[in-house]
Amino acid sequence: MDAIIDLLQQNALMPRADMARLLDMELVEVESAIAKLEAEGVILGYQAIINREKWDTEKVTAIIEVKITPERDGGFDRIAARIAKFEEVQSCYLVSGGYDLLIVVEAPNLRNAAAFVAQKLSTIDAVQATATHFRLKTYKENGAFHQFDSAPERLSVSP
């Protein structure tokens, strides 16, 4: 199963027959294993990795560190689940370090991202502090390198 997951993470569009050949399995075995992984909730979905330099460049991605006060008997889970339900939140992680949650937010523009933090996130009683970082450029995402035109080399200056 690990090998199937590895191949799906590399390229979820790989034909199942190619997977079977690479893994020395029968096609029906591969298809059955994938169906089982999907049914068990191991595979939650499939997504395309988008080069934002070439598509949808107006959207803003914010990475927000959130310090929260854990709830008695609920810990971080209920608060994290509440935050994760906001439509702007793409990802939400419990992390170690100076902050408790790391959330990834996508908004149409900077103003909307700021409004999310000010009007939705910061108004939650358990939220103590936030630190917002904006994605400026992507070099690698989910294992995929983004291709960029290399900067022209500077010409040497001679006296």
C-alpha positions as CSV (number, residue, x, y, z in Angstrom):
1,M,0.0,0.0,0.0
2,D,2.9,2.4,0.8
3,A,4.2,2.1,-2.8
4,I,0.7,2.9,-4.2
5,I,0.4,6.0,-2.0
6,D,3.9,7.1,-3.0
7,L,3.0,6.8,-6.7
8,L,-0.3,8.7,-6.2
9,Q,1.5,11.5,-4.4
10,Q,4.0,11.8,-7.2
11,N,1.3,11.8,-9.9
12,A,-2.3,11.0,-9.1
13,L,-3.1,11.0,-12.8
14,M,-0.7,8.1,-13.6
15,P,-2.7,5.5,-15.4
16,R,-3.5,2.6,-13.1
17,A,-2.1,0.1,-15.7
18,D,1.3,1.9,-15.4
19,M,1.2,1.7,-11.7
20,A,0.4,-2.0,-11.8
21,R,3.4,-2.5,-14.2
22,L,5.8,-0.5,-12.0
23,L,4.6,-2.3,-8.8
24,D,4.6,-5.8,-10.5
25,M,0.9,-6.1,-9.6
26,E,-2.3,-6.9,-11.4
27,L,-4.4,-4.0,-12.5
28,V,-7.4,-5.2,-10.5
29,E,-5.2,-5.3,-7.4
30,V,-4.1,-1.7,-7.8
31,E,-7.6,-0.5,-8.5
32,S,-8.9,-2.5,-5.5
33,A,-6.2,-1.1,-3.2
34,I,-6.9,2.5,-4.3
35,A,-10.7,2.0,-3.8
36,K,-10.0,0.6,-0.3
37,L,-7.7,3.5,0.6
38,E,-10.4,6.0,-0.5
39,A,-13.2,4.1,1.3
40,E,-11.2,4.0,4.6
41,G,-10.5,7.7,4.4
42,V,-6.7,7.3,4.0
43,I,-6.9,9.1,0.6
44,L,-9.0,12.2,1.2
45,G,-8.8,13.7,-2.3
46,Y,-6.7,14.6,-5.3
47,Q,-5.5,18.1,-6.1
48,A,-3.6,19.9,-8.8
49,I,-0.5,21.9,-7.8
50,I,-0.9,25.3,-9.4
51,N,1.9,27.6,-10.5
52,R,0.6,30.9,-9.2
53,E,3.1,32.8,-11.3
54,K,1.2,31.6,-14.4
55,W,-2.4,31.4,-13.1
56,D,-4.5,33.3,-10.6
57,T,-1.8,35.6,-9.5
58,E,-4.2,38.0,-7.7
59,K,-5.0,35.6,-4.9
60,V,-3.1,36.0,-1.6
61,T,-1.8,33.2,0.5
62,A,-1.2,33.9,4.2
63,I,0.5,31.6,6.6
64,I,-0.7,32.5,10.1
65,E,0.7,31.3,13.4
66,V,-1.9,31.2,16.1
67,K,-1.4,31.1,19.9
68,I,-4.5,29.8,21.6
69,T,-5.6,28.9,25.1
70,P,-6.5,25.2,25.1
71,E,-10.0,24.3,26.4
72,R,-10.5,22.1,29.5
73,D,-11.3,18.5,28.3
74,G,-11.1,19.7,24.7
75,G,-7.5,20.8,24.4
76,F,-6.8,22.3,21.0
77,D,-9.1,20.2,19.0
78,R,-12.4,22.1,19.3
79,I,-10.8,25.4,18.6
80,A,-8.8,24.1,15.7
81,A,-11.9,22.5,14.2
82,R,-13.8,25.9,14.6
83,I,-11.0,27.7,12.8
84,A,-10.6,25.1,10.1
85,K,-14.3,25.5,9.2
86,F,-13.7,29.1,7.9
87,E,-13.9,29.0,4.1
88,E,-10.7,31.0,3.8
89,V,-8.7,28.3,5.7
90,Q,-7.0,25.9,3.3
91,S,-5.0,24.0,5.9
92,C,-4.8,23.9,9.7
93,Y,-2.1,22.2,11.7
94,L,-1.3,21.7,15.4
95,V,2.5,22.5,15.7
96,S,5.2,22.6,18.3
97,G,7.1,25.8,19.1
98,G,6.1,29.3,20.1
99,Y,2.6,29.0,18.5
100,D,0.0,26.3,18.7
101,L,-1.6,26.3,15.3
102,L,-0.3,27.0,11.8
103,I,-3.0,27.9,9.3
104,V,-2.9,28.6,5.6
105,V,-5.4,31.1,4.4
106,E,-6.2,32.0,0.8
107,A,-8.0,35.3,0.0
108,P,-8.8,37.2,-3.1
109,N,-6.5,40.1,-2.0
110,L,-4.5,41.5,0.9
111,R,-7.5,43.4,2.3
112,N,-9.6,40.3,2.6
113,A,-6.8,38.4,4.2
114,A,-6.4,41.2,6.8
115,A,-10.1,41.2,7.4
116,F,-10.1,37.5,8.0
117,V,-7.5,37.9,10.8
118,A,-9.1,41.0,12.3
119,Q,-12.8,40.1,12.1
120,K,-12.9,36.3,12.3
121,L,-9.7,34.8,13.7
122,S,-8.8,37.4,16.4
123,T,-12.4,37.6,17.7
124,I,-12.3,34.0,18.9
125,D,-11.9,34.1,22.7
126,A,-9.3,31.4,22.9
127,V,-7.0,33.2,20.3
128,Q,-4.3,35.0,22.3
129,A,-2.0,36.1,19.4
130,T,-1.4,35.8,15.7
131,A,1.6,36.3,13.4
132,T,0.8,36.6,9.7
133,H,3.2,35.9,6.9
134,F,2.4,36.3,3.2
135,R,3.6,34.0,0.5
136,L,5.7,36.1,-1.9
137,K,7.0,33.4,-4.3
138,T,6.9,29.7,-4.4
139,Y,9.9,27.6,-5.3
140,K,8.7,24.1,-4.4
141,E,5.2,22.9,-3.3
142,N,4.2,19.4,-2.3
143,G,7.3,18.0,-3.9
144,A,6.8,19.9,-7.2
145,F,9.4,22.5,-8.3
146,H,8.0,25.7,-9.8
147,Q,10.0,26.7,-12.9
148,F,11.1,30.2,-13.2
149,D,13.1,32.1,-15.8
150,S,16.6,32.5,-14.5
151,A,17.6,36.1,-13.9
152,P,19.9,37.4,-16.5
153,E,23.5,37.4,-15.4
154,R,25.0,40.8,-14.7
155,L,27.4,42.1,-17.1
156,S,30.8,42.9,-15.8
157,V,31.6,46.6,-15.5
158,S,35.0,47.6,-16.8
159,P,36.7,51.0,-16.2
